[in-house]
Amino acid sequence: MKGLQGLAWLLVFQSIGEVLSRGLSLPFPGPVLGMMLMLVGLRFQVVREPVAECAGFLLTHLSLLFVPVGVGVMTHLALLSQYGGRMLIIIALSTWIGLGVTALVLWWPDRKSEPRNEP
């Protein structure tokens, strides 16, 4: 039963985020706002426990969530053959850029905390 309550909480936060995004014409997608609201809501046990149970269930069945993506790829094979090489290059570049930025963000505070040995 808690799993269904957790799913309800997820949908409530996503719906609130969507309403805020569209109602206030914010430049953020509704699910992103809902996720930020849920981050605040997870501080409360009444939200945290059901969402944790629902998240555990979804993670155990994660492979099923890729079936619609696989069907979508199969229905658009012509586009994949036309733009597949470009998409592969863009995905590889964006992955390397993301890794580089993450490394810099993790390295920067560590560099400032090291004492300098200046004469």
Buried (B, 14 or more C-beta within 10 A) or exposed (E): EEBEBBBEBBEBBBEBBBEBBEEEEEEBEBBEBBBBBBEEBBEEEEBBBBBBBBBEBBEEEEEEEEEEEEEEEEEEEEEEEEEEEEEEEEEEEEEEEEEEEEEEEEEEEEEEEEEEEEE
